[in-house]
């Protein structure tokens, strides 16, 4: 298991290295806002997926234990999934903002 995790970490680092490549015109300053924004949206999306899986599993278990409360559980599930998904969408919007808004501070 440890070897798999080490291999996965090395593979992710090697696949992410083109983010730090030099721009088309050569030289220039390094702006790390964009790679960190991409990393943030990746983490947010992954954790949203885990949260949604946990929510659906818990709702399915609750419906199986108490079939009479299905309507309330389903409403809470859908509301929770909407709120979880909104986090991923907000992270995506922040990434687009970081991508298309020029950095005037440098």
C-alpha positions, 0 to 999 in steps of 0.5 A: 500500500505504501509503494502505491501511494509513493508511486501515485505521489510521484506520478502526480508531481510529474504530471503537474510539472508542465504547469511551471513551464516557461511562457511562450515569449520566454523569460518573465516573472513567475506567477504561482497564483494560477497553479495554486488556484488549479490545485485548490479547485482540484482539492475542493472538487475531490473533497466535494465528491467524498462529501457527496458519497458520504451523504448519499450513503448515509441517506440510503442507510437512513431510508433503509432504517426508517422507510416512513421518513423517506420524504424528509430524508430525501429533501435533506439529502437534495439540499445537502448535495446542492450546497456541497456542489455549490462549493465546487462551483465557487472554487471553479469560479475562483479559478476562472477569475485567477486565470482571466484577471490580470495580476496588477500587483507584480 
